[in-house]
């Protein structure tokens, strides 16, 4: 691997992810709720790339949700990035006497420890899930009545990659379902994939975003 290959750019990550559509385009699939199909909605942006100062591809992934974190680790590895093992990060946190709370207050400490272990970027991923109970009853003059109760979830995932040296946000993305869904674990994983895909989509550089199709080349 040459020096230029080892450096991360949005273009190189986009190219690598485009080569694994089976992994990425699962994020574009709709999620079926109680009785209808719900498509996620995503927004994102990325900082202008500076070819003179490329950012290295060694990353730490930090998430408040294990499934989301593992999903993002898989995506980063697919994109050719080197992910620092969580155990290594935890060792340094323990040595530094840092106790994290999985809140935004952790960010500065994670960045500092990321720098200590030689990471170039920290990918933060915050999953949000709020639940509510819904129900439905029915009555038939012959067969009697009944009903059912289910739990619905409002889900969202926000991701961002931060340059450990400068604190600059390299890219960020957010994805959510516009209506409640009933399978939160699957939904959060799909949203994490969608959020990253939206973040690195090079809108304005020959591509455009479509919530149902994903990042597509502009006609």
SVG drawing of the C-alpha trace seen along z (x, -y; Angstrom):
<svg xmlns="http://www.w3.org/2000/svg" viewBox="-74 -23 78 39">
<polyline fill="none" stroke="black" stroke-width="0.4" points="0.0,0.0 1.4,-3.4 1.4,-6.5 -1.4,-8.0 -3.5,-4.8 -3.2,-4.8 -4.7,-8.3 -8.4,-8.7 -10.4,-11.0 -14.1,-11.3 -13.5,-10.3 -11.6,-7.1 -14.1,-6.1 -17.0,-6.7 -15.2,-4.6 -14.6,-1.7 -18.2,-1.8 -19.6,-1.9 -17.8,1.4 -19.8,3.2 -23.4,2.4 -24.8,5.4 -23.5,4.0 -24.3,0.4 -27.6,0.5 -29.3,2.4 -29.5,-1.1 -31.7,-2.2 -34.2,0.6 -37.5,-0.5 -38.5,0.7 -42.0,2.2 -43.9,0.9 -47.3,2.1 -49.1,1.9 -47.1,-0.2 -43.7,-0.8 -41.6,-3.6 -38.6,-5.1 -35.9,-6.8 -35.0,-10.4 -31.4,-11.6 -29.3,-14.8 -25.6,-15.2 -22.6,-17.3 -18.8,-17.1 -16.0,-19.6 -14.1,-20.6 -11.3,-18.2 -7.7,-19.5 -5.4,-17.4 -2.4,-19.0 -3.4,-17.7 -5.0,-14.3 -6.3,-12.7 -5.1,-9.2 -7.3,-6.2 -6.8,-5.0 -10.1,-5.5 -11.9,-5.0 -15.6,-4.3 -17.5,-5.5 -21.3,-4.9 -23.9,-4.8 -25.5,-1.7 -23.5,1.6 -25.4,2.6 -24.9,-0.8 -21.2,-0.8 -20.6,2.6 -22.4,1.6 -20.2,-1.5 -17.1,0.6 -18.1,2.9 -18.6,0.0 -15.3,-1.6 -13.5,1.6 -15.2,2.1 -14.0,-1.3 -10.4,-0.3 -10.0,-2.1 -8.2,-0.7 -10.4,-0.5 -8.7,-0.6 -10.1,2.2 -12.5,1.1 -10.4,3.1 -7.4,0.9 -9.4,-2.2 -10.8,-1.0 -7.3,-0.1 -6.1,-3.7 -9.3,-5.1 -8.7,-3.0 -5.0,-4.1 -6.1,-7.7 -8.8,-7.3 -11.5,-8.4 -15.0,-7.2 -17.3,-7.8 -21.0,-8.3 -22.0,-7.8 -23.2,-11.4 -21.9,-14.3 -19.7,-15.2 -17.5,-12.2 -16.4,-13.7 -13.4,-15.6 -12.1,-12.7 -12.6,-10.2 -10.7,-12.6 -7.8,-13.0 -7.5,-9.2 -7.9,-8.7 -4.9,-10.9 -2.9,-9.0 -3.4,-5.7 -2.5,-7.1 -6.0,-7.5 -6.5,-10.0 -10.2,-10.3 -13.0,-9.5 -16.3,-8.4 -19.1,-9.3 -22.4,-7.7 -25.4,-8.6 -28.5,-6.5 -31.8,-7.8 -34.9,-5.6 -38.1,-6.8 -41.0,-4.4 -44.7,-4.6 -47.5,-2.1 -50.3,-1.9 -53.4,0.3 -56.4,1.2 -59.7,2.8 -62.5,4.3 -66.0,5.8 -68.0,8.2 -71.7,8.9 -71.2,12.6 -67.7,13.3 -67.3,10.8 -64.5,8.3 -60.8,8.2 -57.8,6.1 -54.0,5.9 -51.3,3.7 -47.8,3.0 -44.8,0.7 -43.7,-1.8 -40.3,-3.5 -39.2,-6.9 -35.6,-6.3 -32.7,-8.4 -29.0,-8.1 -26.4,-10.9 -22.9,-10.2 -19.8,-12.4 -16.1,-12.0 -13.8,-14.3 -10.2,-15.0 -8.3,-14.1 -5.5,-16.7 -7.7,-19.7 -11.1,-18.9 -12.6,-19.6 -15.7,-17.7 -14.8,-15.9 -18.3,-14.7 -21.6,-14.3 -24.9,-12.7 -28.3,-12.1 -31.0,-9.6 -34.4,-9.0 -37.7,-7.4 -40.5,-10.0 -43.0,-7.7 -42.7,-5.2 -41.6,-1.7 -41.9,1.6 -38.5,3.2 -36.0,0.8 -32.8,2.9 -33.0,3.5 -34.1,-0.1 -31.2,-1.7 -28.6,0.4 -30.2,-0.6 -30.2,-4.2 -26.5,-4.2 -25.7,-2.9 -27.9,-5.5 -26.5,-8.3 -22.9,-7.5 -23.9,-7.0 -25.6,-10.4 -22.7,-12.1 -20.1,-11.0 -22.4,-11.4 -20.6,-14.0 -23.6,-16.2 -22.5,-19.0 -19.7,-16.9 -21.7,-14.9 -24.0,-13.1 -27.3,-13.8 -29.2,-12.3 -32.6,-10.5 -34.1,-9.1 -35.5,-6.1 -32.5,-5.4 -29.6,-6.7 -26.6,-8.5 -27.0,-8.4 -25.1,-9.9 -26.7,-13.1 -28.1,-12.7"/>
</svg>
